[in-house]
Amino acid sequence: MSLPIAPKPSPRRFHQARWDEPIIFELSSPGERGLIVPPVEPGVRDAVGDVMADLPEGMRRPSPPALPEIGQMRVLKHYLRLSQETLGSDLNVDIGQGTCTIKYSPKVNDQLIEVPQLRELHPAQDPGDVQGALEITWRLEQMIAELSGMDAVSFQSPGGSAGIWTNISMIRAYHASRGEAEQRDEVITTIFSHPSNAAAAKVAGYKVVTIYPDADGYPDLHALKAALSERTAAIMVTNPEDTGIYNPAIREWVDAAHAVGALASYDQANASGILGITRARDAGFDVCQFNLHKTFSAPHGCGGPGAAANAVSAEMRQFLPGPRIEKEGDSFVVRKPSELSIGHAAPGFGVVLHVVRAYAWIMALGAEGIRTASEIAVLNNNYLMHHVTRIPGASAPYATGRRRIEQVRYSWQELFEDTGISSEEIGIRMADFGFHYWTSHHPYVVPQPFTLEPTECYSKSEIDEYLAALSEVAREAREEPEVVRTAPHNQTVHHTHHDDLDDPERWAVTWRAYRRKYFGEMRADAVPADAVPVNA
């Protein structure tokens, strides 16, 4: 007896709520209150007065902050309305977030971090009062060390790009300790490694050498060897790259760097498909970093807060940022960084709430579960690629016909040549079906790009639903191009032009800037920028 064939999925009907909601400053009404704050006790008032008296004049507010004045019920309605006007990972299938690696973060993990002992934790608290938080952080360090094969870990970096900056800072400190800081002034990366690698190296003062793919679409080993010299400080590479291509010669890359005295830095922002399968140590890397807010399910939080884990070899341990958590007997202590440390990457010893989320995620899965998650991420991605590349006009450039790991950077170039509809226009139209869609980092090395990453979290039916919408928009591009060109139609905001986005003179990213730029308003205590001394 044969099983019935499931009907071909079609995009579900969707229309975003639209409230034309004012911003909260416009809702403000003088004297309206959501909470009556009790009077300050005399002893506290006197203590605060003493502190204020010690503050320099320039640090004291001449008047209270201009905060909105609004009642509780109106605050609730305001933010609920805004939430209805927004797509998010709890509402839609976020396959289209590309290299942002959106995963489901179990809600029980959010309940864990809501306990007052964590929510109200302060970096300056006495270590004796926060032994639980220190123990979780220390235990997660051991887990990340195991997953990476490295010898020591720090969570001080408050995000992925910050973690890459910490890597290059440690590399710079290493060469300085050997008297080679001036000699080694170049860093090598690849065109499809995350751009933060090149950016961090450039900000650190290095010349950046970029390696392009070889004829087969893989990072070019011969080009790397030609670029390496006694001037090379490090190679800084993402693997798999942002194309989803895993470099099969990665050990040779690292060995070639070491042969000229350079270090190897591993950007593991795309590690969702390799956890429990391969490790940074297996390829000989000296430093690496993971994103807790991507790989280990801690929420991205609309660009922040993030959290990175920097893992290093024994030789690089002394350069890690501090403070460092160490176990002494049955307790945990916070130590100052070593003399060769790069110092503080951020206040405290990490974004503790994300540390707890990541710890809970790992503990829930266990070693076998982590490997299974990686395998499902790879399976989901290759299933998605199989069907995307069968949509007329879509392709997966580089390493043609080869499997990818956890994401793919696709191209609509053929569709664009046939219809004039760009990848960006397709992305805007996808929002009408309730889906997010990301193109790629600039510059667009892949023409008319779009980057999809399903991770292990999405079911086959959800991937099929996304594919159905993508196929429909591609059909519209050929048969009803104006529908795509004038999108979005079902969204809070309808079609916009780029004039305002491309003209900095029109930008106003805060309410105060908007009132100043368009209404000529300025706070009475504000100081014009051109009145501030250059050396102030």
C-alpha positions as CSV (number, residue, x, y, z in Angstrom):
1,M,0.0,0.0,0.0
2,S,1.5,3.3,-1.1
3,L,1.3,6.4,1.1
4,P,-0.6,9.4,-0.1
5,I,1.5,12.1,-1.7
6,A,1.4,15.3,0.3
7,P,0.0,18.3,-1.6
8,K,2.6,20.8,-2.9
9,P,2.9,23.6,-0.4
10,S,1.9,27.1,-1.4
11,P,2.6,30.4,0.4
12,R,0.2,31.1,3.2
13,R,-1.9,34.3,3.2
14,F,-0.3,37.0,5.2
15,H,-0.9,40.6,6.0
16,Q,1.1,42.6,8.5
17,A,-0.8,44.7,11.1
18,R,-0.6,48.4,10.5
19,W,-1.3,50.8,13.4
20,D,0.4,54.0,12.1
21,E,1.8,54.1,15.7
22,P,3.4,57.3,16.9
23,I,6.7,57.0,18.6
24,I,6.6,57.1,22.4
25,F,7.8,60.7,22.6
26,E,4.8,61.8,20.6
27,L,2.5,60.0,23.0
28,S,4.0,61.8,26.0
29,S,1.7,63.9,28.1
30,P,3.2,66.3,30.8
31,G,2.4,65.0,34.2
32,E,1.1,61.6,33.2
33,R,2.7,58.8,35.2
34,G,2.9,55.0,35.0
35,L,4.4,54.6,38.4
36,I,4.6,56.8,41.5
37,V,8.1,56.5,42.8
38,P,8.2,56.6,46.6
39,P,10.2,59.4,48.3
40,V,13.9,58.8,48.8
41,E,14.8,58.0,52.3
42,P,16.8,60.7,54.1
43,G,19.9,58.6,54.5
44,V,20.0,57.6,50.9
45,R,19.3,61.2,49.8
46,D,22.2,62.4,51.9
47,A,24.6,59.8,50.5
48,V,23.6,60.6,46.9
49,G,24.1,64.2,47.6
50,D,27.6,63.6,48.7
51,V,28.3,61.6,45.5
52,M,26.8,64.4,43.4
53,A,29.0,66.9,45.1
54,D,32.1,65.0,44.1
55,L,31.1,64.8,40.4
56,P,32.9,67.3,38.0
57,E,30.6,70.1,36.9
58,G,30.6,68.9,33.3
59,M,29.1,65.5,34.3
60,R,26.1,66.9,36.1
61,R,22.8,67.3,34.3
62,P,21.5,70.9,34.5
63,S,18.0,69.6,34.1
64,P,16.2,66.2,34.4
65,P,16.4,63.9,31.3
66,A,13.6,64.6,28.8
67,L,11.9,61.2,29.1
68,P,8.4,60.5,27.8
69,E,5.6,60.8,30.4
70,I,3.0,58.2,29.8
71,G,0.7,55.8,31.8
72,Q,1.3,52.1,32.1
73,M,-1.7,51.0,30.0
74,R,-0.7,53.2,27.1
75,V,2.9,51.9,27.3
76,L,1.6,48.4,27.0
77,K,-0.6,49.1,24.0
78,H,2.2,51.1,22.4
79,Y,4.8,48.3,22.5
80,L,2.3,45.5,21.7
81,R,1.2,47.4,18.6
82,L,4.8,47.9,17.5
83,S,5.4,44.1,18.1
84,Q,2.5,43.4,15.7
85,E,4.2,45.5,13.0
86,T,7.4,43.5,13.2
87,L,8.6,40.1,11.8
88,G,10.7,38.1,14.2
89,S,12.0,34.6,14.8
90,D,9.1,33.7,17.0
91,L,6.6,34.6,14.2
92,N,8.2,33.7,10.9
93,V,10.6,31.2,9.3
94,D,14.0,33.0,9.6
95,I,15.8,30.9,7.0
96,G,16.5,34.2,5.1
97,Q,18.6,35.7,7.9
98,G,21.6,34.3,6.1
99,T,24.9,34.4,8.1
100,C,23.1,35.8,11.2
101,T,22.3,32.1,12.1
102,I,18.9,32.5,13.7
103,K,18.2,29.5,16.0
104,Y,15.3,28.7,18.2
105,S,16.2,29.7,21.8
106,P,14.2,27.5,24.2
107,K,11.9,29.6,26.3
108,V,12.9,27.8,29.5
109,N,16.3,29.4,29.0
110,D,14.7,32.8,29.1
111,Q,13.0,31.8,32.4
112,L,16.3,30.8,33.8
113,I,17.9,34.2,33.3
114,E,14.9,35.9,34.8
115,V,15.8,34.8,38.3
116,P,16.8,38.0,40.3
117,Q,20.2,36.6,41.1
118,L,21.1,36.7,37.4
119,R,19.0,39.5,36.1
120,E,20.3,42.0,38.7
121,L,23.9,40.7,38.6
122,H,26.5,43.5,38.6
123,P,30.1,43.1,37.2
124,A,31.5,44.7,40.3
125,Q,29.8,42.4,42.9
126,D,32.0,40.6,45.3
127,P,32.9,37.2,43.8
128,G,31.9,35.6,47.1
129,D,28.3,36.7,46.4
130,V,28.1,35.4,42.8
131,Q,29.6,31.9,43.1
132,G,26.8,30.3,41.0
133,A,27.3,32.7,38.1
134,L,31.1,32.2,38.3
135,E,30.7,28.4,38.3
136,I,28.3,28.4,35.3
137,T,30.8,30.7,33.4
138,W,33.7,28.5,34.3
139,R,31.9,25.3,33.4
140,L,30.9,26.7,30.0
141,E,34.5,27.7,29.4
142,Q,35.4,24.0,29.8
143,M,32.7,23.0,27.4
144,I,33.8,25.4,24.7
145,A,37.4,24.3,25.2
146,E,36.2,20.7,24.6
147,L,34.2,21.6,21.5
148,S,37.1,23.6,20.1
149,G,40.0,21.4,21.3
150,M,41.6,24.5,22.7
151,D,43.2,25.1,26.1
152,A,41.7,28.2,27.5
153,V,38.5,30.3,26.9
154,S,37.2,33.8,27.7
155,F,33.8,35.3,27.3
156,Q,34.8,38.9,27.7
157,S,34.1,39.8,24.1
158,P,30.6,41.2,23.9
159,G,29.8,40.1,20.3
160,G,31.1,38.3,17.2
161,S,33.0,41.2,15.7
162,A,34.4,42.0,19.1
163,G,35.6,38.5,19.4
164,I,37.4,38.9,16.1
165,W,38.9,42.1,17.4
166,T,40.1,40.2,20.5
167,N,41.7,37.6,18.2
168,I,43.8,40.2,16.3
169,S,44.6,42.0,19.5
170,M,46.0,38.8,21.0
171,I,47.9,38.1,17.8
172,R,49.4,41.6,17.8
173,A,50.4,41.1,21.5
174,Y,52.0,37.8,20.7
175,H,54.3,39.2,18.0
176,A,55.1,42.2,20.2
177,S,56.3,39.8,22.9
178,R,58.7,38.3,20.4
179,G,59.9,41.6,19.1
180,E,58.3,41.1,15.7
181,A,55.5,43.6,15.9
182,E,57.0,46.0,13.4
183,Q,58.2,43.3,11.0
184,R,54.8,41.5,10.8
185,D,52.5,44.1,9.3
186,E,50.2,42.0,7.0
187,V,47.1,39.8,7.7
188,I,45.7,37.4,5.1
189,T,42.0,36.6,4.8
190,T,39.7,35.3,2.1
191,I,37.0,37.2,0.2
192,F,34.2,35.0,1.6
193,S,35.4,35.0,5.2
194,H,33.3,37.3,7.4
195,P,34.2,40.9,6.6
196,S,34.9,41.6,10.3
197,N,38.2,39.7,9.9
198,A,39.5,42.2,7.3
199,A,37.9,45.1,9.2
200,A,39.5,44.2,12.6
201,A,42.9,43.7,11.0
202,K,42.7,47.0,9.2
203,V,41.6,48.9,12.4
204,A,44.5,47.2,14.2
205,G,46.9,48.8,11.7
206,Y,47.6,45.8,9.4
207,K,47.7,45.7,5.6
208,V,45.1,43.2,4.5
209,V,45.7,40.7,1.7
210,T,42.6,39.0,0.3
211,I,42.7,35.6,-1.3
212,Y,40.1,34.7,-3.9
213,P,38.7,31.2,-4.8
214,D,40.6,28.9,-7.1
215,A,39.1,27.5,-10.4
216,D,37.1,24.9,-8.3
217,G,35.6,27.6,-6.0
218,Y,37.6,26.7,-2.9
219,P,40.0,29.1,-1.1
220,D,43.2,29.1,-3.2
221,L,46.0,27.4,-1.4
222,H,48.6,28.3,-4.1
223,A,47.6,32.0,-3.8
224,L,47.9,31.8,0.0
225,K,51.5,30.3,-0.2
226,A,52.5,33.1,-2.6
227,A,51.2,35.7,-0.3
228,L,52.8,34.4,2.9
229,S,56.1,35.9,4.0
230,E,58.1,37.0,7.0
231,R,55.7,40.1,7.0
232,T,52.6,37.9,7.7
233,A,51.2,38.3,11.2
234,A,48.3,35.9,10.8
235,I,45.7,34.3,8.5
236,M,42.2,35.2,9.7
237,V,39.6,32.9,8.0
238,T,36.0,31.8,8.4
239,N,35.4,28.1,7.7
240,P,33.0,27.2,6.4
241,E,33.0,30.5,4.5
242,D,29.9,32.7,4.1
243,T,29.2,30.8,1.0
244,G,28.8,27.6,3.0
245,I,31.9,26.1,1.4
246,Y,34.2,24.2,3.8
247,N,37.9,24.5,2.9
248,P,39.1,20.9,2.6
249,A,42.7,22.1,2.7
250,I,42.4,24.0,6.0
251,R,45.1,22.1,7.7
252,E,47.5,23.0,4.9
253,W,46.5,26.6,5.2
254,V,47.4,26.6,8.9
255,D,50.6,24.7,8.4
256,A,51.7,27.1,5.7
257,A,51.1,30.1,8.0
258,H,53.0,28.5,10.8
259,A,55.9,27.7,8.5
260,V,56.6,31.5,8.1
261,G,56.0,32.3,11.8
262,A,52.5,33.6,11.4
263,L,49.5,32.7,13.6
264,A,46.2,31.2,12.5
265,S,42.9,32.7,13.6
266,Y,39.6,30.8,13.1
267,D,36.4,32.8,12.8
268,Q,33.8,30.1,13.8
269,A,30.7,32.3,13.3
270,N,29.5,29.6,10.8
271,A,30.0,26.6,13.2
272,S,26.5,25.4,13.3
273,G,27.2,22.5,10.9
274,I,30.5,21.3,12.4
275,L,30.1,21.2,16.2
276,G,31.0,17.8,17.5
277,I,32.4,16.8,14.0
278,T,35.6,18.8,13.7
279,R,37.5,21.3,16.0
280,A,39.8,24.2,15.6
281,R,42.6,22.2,17.3
282,D,42.3,19.5,14.7
283,A,43.4,22.0,12.0
284,G,46.1,23.5,14.2
285,F,44.6,27.0,14.9
286,D,46.1,29.2,17.6
287,V,43.0,31.3,18.3
288,C,39.3,31.0,17.5
289,Q,36.0,32.5,18.4
290,F,32.4,31.4,18.5
291,N,29.3,33.5,18.7
292,L,27.1,32.4,21.6
293,H,24.3,34.4,20.1
294,K,24.4,32.4,16.9
295,T,25.9,28.9,17.3
296,F,24.7,28.3,20.9
297,S,21.1,29.7,20.5
298,A,21.4,32.8,22.7
299,P,19.1,35.3,20.9
300,H,20.6,37.8,18.5
301,G,18.6,40.6,20.2
302,C,18.2,42.9,17.1
303,G,21.9,43.3,16.8
304,G,22.7,43.2,20.5
305,P,23.5,42.1,23.1
306,G,25.8,39.5,21.7
307,A,28.5,37.4,23.3
308,A,31.6,35.7,21.9
309,A,33.8,32.9,23.2
310,N,37.5,33.3,22.5
311,A,39.4,30.0,22.7
312,V,43.1,29.8,22.5
313,S,46.0,27.3,22.5
314,A,48.2,26.9,25.6
315,E,50.8,29.2,24.1
316,M,48.2,32.0,23.6
317,R,46.6,31.7,27.1
318,Q,48.7,34.5,28.6
319,F,47.3,37.0,26.0
320,L,43.6,36.4,26.8
321,P,41.6,39.4,28.0
322,G,40.7,39.5,31.7
323,P,39.6,39.2,34.4
324,R,39.8,35.4,34.4
325,I,37.7,33.0,36.4
326,E,39.7,30.2,38.2
327,K,38.6,27.3,40.4
328,E,40.3,27.1,43.8
329,G,39.1,24.0,45.8
330,D,35.3,24.2,45.9
331,S,35.1,28.0,45.1
332,F,35.7,30.3,42.2
333,V,37.8,33.4,42.2
334,V,38.2,36.3,39.7
335,R,41.9,36.9,38.8
336,K,43.4,39.9,37.1
337,P,44.8,39.2,33.6
338,S,48.4,38.2,33.1
339,E,51.1,40.8,32.4
340,L,51.0,39.9,28.7
341,S,47.2,40.1,28.5
342,I,45.6,42.5,26.0
343,G,43.7,43.8,29.1
344,H,39.9,44.3,29.2
345,A,37.9,43.5,26.1
346,A,34.7,44.7,27.9
347,P,33.6,45.3,31.6
348,G,33.2,42.2,33.8
349,F,33.9,38.7,32.7
350,G,31.2,38.3,30.0
351,V,27.5,38.8,29.1
352,V,26.3,36.4,31.8
353,L,22.7,36.1,30.6
354,H,24.0,34.8,27.3
355,V,26.5,32.5,29.0
356,V,23.6,30.9,31.0
357,R,21.5,30.5,27.9
358,A,24.4,28.8,26.0
359,Y,25.2,26.6,29.0
360,A,21.6,25.5,29.3
361,W,21.5,24.8,25.5
362,I,24.6,22.6,25.7
363,M,23.5,20.8,28.8
364,A,20.1,20.0,27.3
365,L,21.6,18.6,24.1
366,G,24.6,16.8,25.5
367,A,27.5,15.6,23.3
368,E,25.4,13.4,21.0
369,G,22.7,16.0,20.7
370,I,25.1,18.7,19.6
371,R,26.5,16.4,16.8
372,T,23.0,15.5,15.8
373,A,22.1,19.2,15.6
374,S,25.1,19.8,13.3
375,E,24.1,16.9,11.1
376,I,20.5,18.2,10.8
377,A,21.7,21.7,10.0
378,V,23.8,20.3,7.1
379,L,20.9,18.1,6.0
380,N,18.4,21.0,6.0
381,N,20.8,23.2,4.1
382,N,21.5,20.7,1.4
383,Y,17.8,19.9,1.0
384,L,17.1,23.6,0.7
385,M,20.0,24.0,-1.9
386,H,18.7,21.1,-3.9
387,H,15.4,22.8,-4.4
388,V,16.5,26.5,-4.7
389,T,18.9,25.7,-7.5
390,R,15.9,24.1,-9.4
391,I,14.0,27.4,-9.4
392,P,14.5,28.9,-12.9
393,G,17.0,31.8,-12.6
394,A,18.6,30.7,-9.3
395,S,22.1,29.3,-8.9
396,A,24.8,28.5,-6.3
397,P,28.1,29.9,-7.6
398,Y,31.5,28.4,-6.7
399,A,32.2,24.8,-6.0
400,T,29.4,23.9,-8.5
401,G,27.7,20.6,-7.7
402,R,29.5,20.2,-4.4
403,R,27.7,20.0,-1.0
404,R,27.7,23.0,1.4
405,I,27.7,23.0,5.2
406,E,25.1,25.1,6.9
407,Q,24.3,28.0,4.5
408,V,24.6,29.0,0.8
409,R,25.1,32.3,-0.9
410,Y,22.9,32.0,-4.0
411,S,22.6,34.2,-7.0
412,W,19.6,35.5,-9.0
413,Q,21.9,36.8,-11.8
414,E,20.2,34.7,-14.5
415,L,16.8,35.9,-13.4
416,F,18.0,39.5,-13.3
417,E,19.3,39.3,-16.8
418,D,16.0,37.8,-18.0
419,T,13.6,40.2,-16.1
420,G,15.5,43.2,-14.7
421,I,14.2,42.2,-11.2
422,S,17.0,42.5,-8.7
423,S,17.7,40.3,-5.6
424,E,16.8,43.3,-3.4
425,E,13.4,43.6,-5.0
426,I,12.8,39.9,-4.5
427,G,13.7,40.3,-0.9
428,I,11.2,43.1,-0.4
429,R,8.5,41.0,-2.1
430,M,9.3,38.1,0.2
431,A,8.2,40.2,3.2
432,D,4.6,40.1,1.7
433,F,4.6,36.4,2.5
434,G,5.9,37.0,6.0
435,F,9.5,36.0,5.4
436,H,12.8,37.7,6.0
437,Y,15.5,37.6,3.2
438,W,19.1,38.8,3.2
439,T,21.3,39.5,0.2
440,S,25.0,39.4,1.3
441,H,27.8,41.5,2.6
442,H,29.0,44.3,0.3
443,P,30.7,44.3,-2.1
444,Y,28.5,41.9,-4.0
445,V,31.2,39.4,-5.2
446,V,28.4,37.0,-6.0
447,P,26.1,38.9,-8.4
448,Q,22.5,39.5,-7.4
449,P,23.1,37.5,-4.1
450,F,20.8,36.0,-1.5
451,T,22.0,34.0,1.5
452,L,19.9,31.4,3.2
453,E,20.7,29.3,6.3
454,P,18.1,27.0,7.8
455,T,20.1,25.7,10.8
456,E,18.8,22.6,12.6
457,C,15.7,24.3,14.0
458,Y,13.4,24.4,11.0
459,S,11.2,21.5,9.9
460,K,10.9,20.2,6.4
461,S,7.4,21.7,6.1
462,E,8.7,25.1,7.1
463,I,11.6,24.9,4.6
464,D,9.0,23.8,1.9
465,E,6.9,26.8,2.8
466,Y,9.8,29.2,2.3
467,L,10.7,27.5,-1.0
468,A,7.1,27.9,-2.1
469,A,7.2,31.6,-1.5
470,L,10.6,32.0,-3.2
471,S,9.3,30.1,-6.2
472,E,6.2,32.2,-6.4
473,V,8.2,35.5,-6.3
474,A,10.5,34.1,-9.0
475,R,7.4,33.3,-11.2
476,E,6.0,36.8,-10.6
477,A,9.4,38.3,-11.6
478,R,8.9,36.7,-15.0
479,E,5.1,37.0,-15.4
480,E,4.0,39.9,-13.2
481,P,7.2,42.0,-12.7
482,E,5.3,45.1,-11.6
483,V,4.0,43.2,-8.6
484,V,7.5,42.7,-7.4
485,R,8.8,46.1,-8.4
486,T,6.1,47.9,-6.3
487,A,6.3,45.6,-3.3
488,P,5.7,45.4,-0.4
489,H,1.9,45.3,-0.6
490,N,1.0,43.5,2.6
491,Q,3.4,45.2,5.0
492,T,3.3,48.0,7.6
493,V,5.4,50.2,5.3
494,H,4.7,50.1,1.5
495,H,7.1,50.8,-1.3
496,T,9.8,53.3,-0.4
497,H,12.5,54.9,-2.6
498,H,16.1,55.1,-1.7
499,D,16.4,58.9,-1.8
500,D,16.1,59.2,1.9
501,L,18.3,56.2,2.7
502,D,21.1,57.4,0.4
503,D,21.2,61.0,1.6
504,P,22.9,61.5,5.0
505,E,21.5,65.0,5.1
506,R,18.1,63.5,5.6
507,W,19.0,61.0,8.3
508,A,17.6,61.4,11.8
509,V,18.1,58.2,13.8
510,T,16.9,59.6,17.2
511,W,13.8,61.6,18.2
512,R,16.0,64.4,19.4
513,A,17.9,64.5,16.0
514,Y,14.6,64.4,14.1
515,R,13.1,67.3,16.1
516,R,16.4,69.3,15.7
517,K,16.8,68.6,12.0
518,Y,13.2,69.0,10.8
519,F,11.8,71.4,13.3
520,G,14.9,73.4,14.4
521,E,14.4,72.5,18.0
522,M,17.4,72.3,20.4
523,R,17.4,71.7,24.1
524,A,18.2,74.7,26.2
525,D,21.3,73.0,27.7
526,A,22.6,71.5,24.4
527,V,26.0,72.6,23.2
528,P,26.4,72.9,19.4
529,A,29.0,70.5,18.0
530,D,31.1,73.3,16.5
531,A,31.3,75.0,19.9
532,V,33.2,72.0,21.5
533,P,37.0,72.5,21.5
534,V,38.9,70.0,19.3
535,N,41.0,68.8,22.2
536,A,38.2,68.6,24.7
